[in-house]
Amino acid sequence: MILTADELAVVGLSLKVSAVAIGATLPVAFALAWVLARKVFPGRVLLDALVHLPLVLPPVVTGWLLLLAFGANGPVGRWAADWLGLHFMFRWTGAALASAVMALPLMVRAMRLSIEAVDPRLEQAAMTLGASRLRTFTAITLPLATPGVLAGMVLGFARSLGEFGATITFVSNIPGETRTLPLAIYGALQLPGGEAEVTRLAVIAVALSLAALLASEWLVRGREGRGHVL
Amino acid sequence: MSFEITIERRLGAADIRLDLAASGGLTALLGPSGAGKTSVLNMVAGLLRPDRGRIVVGGDVLFDSAAGIDLPVQQRRSGYVFQDGRLFPHLRVRDNLLFGWKLASPADRWLGLDQAAALLGITHLLDRWPRTLSGGEAQRVAIGRALLGAPRFLLMDEPLSSLDAPRRAEIMALIERLRDELGLPILYVSHDRGEVDRLAGQVAVLGDA
């Protein structure tokens, strides 16, 4: 199967949107996971619920909320445009933002579980050997949590590739800018005689998702071979 | 004086109190399970804070509630051998051994990797992963890791409890060598009278005694 230029553009955009979404979310997701796993503070349950909200909200509502907050006149959107020069409306960056928000709960969940699984007694042992808190984190906590961090990234990436509702609500379906794979499939379905195109795009979607899953399996196995206990 | 410990700490329903002045060598801390022996070690190491009291090791004040002194765990330079080993599972034996050594200032180091490995008979294990070690091997690596961290004193929490009889004899002989050859003050927790009688110069009993 040889991809047409349009299909290549769709796949390329999907990969770019997902990669940027996951890359930018990674530090945020890890910080949230760490705070939720290790810190007890007032409002923890509320924070936990907020992080999980995109998982249970109708995606169209998430998209609409993003529109309110990040639109040209939204409070965050105006701030980002003025101070960072970042525009989200009808741009691929907006598609990445929608993907990031939808992927966040899955990433935080996976990372949080892996941080909770790190034995605090190992961290204590490191501290008796002279390791500062930061050093303990980078030398003990982080490496031991790595399989979960990788799993969270792959889950988030896969979720991001499939993101539809929030994206189409927030940034519409613009070829070359916000038309990712699911949006292209939806678009093809709307056209008379688009079935052949839908089939081709669906095959690509299956192949990409499968590749992401196999890549994650390979990553985690590779680490286990280096002595990790999963 | 090696250890001068006067501490009180309430932990749940238990009330831990200890008044100990040890002259040197190996001091055993004896008591039934649940008496707070491990908590005492944690307080000396700096992992647990006493409600009040004073902890002095080799003349250095580590904790003094009256004077407001509470040295952070990283600066106490304890060599803590935990009951459950606690080797870092993602590091090979060599990197476990060198973990504290790399963090110690060069002037404080008094033991090298080769020397420690020879002393403990673990030279052939350096490239192994902790999960592939037997109980006795893991315990020797744990002792080596504590010694290489350039400690000023050792804390040992029932280091023999997870071992079978032949391994116990082997590690006990090793601890006797450490006691006699290194001259480090050792605070040794146990609930086994026989073990304590053989190793300890001085015994403190925690709990109902």
Chai-1 contact restraints between the chains, C-beta under 6 A:
chainA,res_idxA,chainB,res_idxB,connection_type,confidence,min_distance_angstrom,max_distance_angstrom,comment,restraint_id
A,R121,B,R86,contact,1.0,0.0,6.0,A-B,restraint_1
A,L122,B,R86,contact,1.0,0.0,6.0,A-B,restraint_2
A,Q124,B,L47,contact,1.0,0.0,6.0,A-B,restraint_3
A,A125,B,R86,contact,1.0,0.0,6.0,A-B,restraint_4
A,M127,B,V73,contact,1.0,0.0,6.0,A-B,restraint_5
A,M127,B,Q74,contact,1.0,0.0,6.0,A-B,restraint_6
A,T128,B,A45,contact,1.0,0.0,6.0,A-B,restraint_7
A,T128,B,V73,contact,1.0,0.0,6.0,A-B,restraint_8
A,T128,B,S78,contact,1.0,0.0,6.0,A-B,restraint_9
A,T128,B,Y80,contact,1.0,0.0,6.0,A-B,restraint_10
A,L129,B,F99,contact,1.0,0.0,6.0,A-B,restraint_11
A,L129,B,G100,contact,1.0,0.0,6.0,A-B,restraint_12
A,L129,B,G149,contact,1.0,0.0,6.0,A-B,restraint_13
A,G130,B,Q74,contact,1.0,0.0,6.0,A-B,restraint_14
A,G130,B,G100,contact,1.0,0.0,6.0,A-B,restraint_15
A,G130,B,L103,contact,1.0,0.0,6.0,A-B,restraint_16
A,A131,B,L103,contact,1.0,0.0,6.0,A-B,restraint_17
A,P143,B,H90,contact,1.0,0.0,6.0,A-B,restraint_18
A,L144,B,H90,contact,1.0,0.0,6.0,A-B,restraint_19
A,G227,B,H90,contact,1.0,0.0,6.0,A-B,restraint_20
A,G227,B,W129,contact,1.0,0.0,6.0,A-B,restraint_21
A,V229,B,P89,contact,1.0,0.0,6.0,A-B,restraint_22
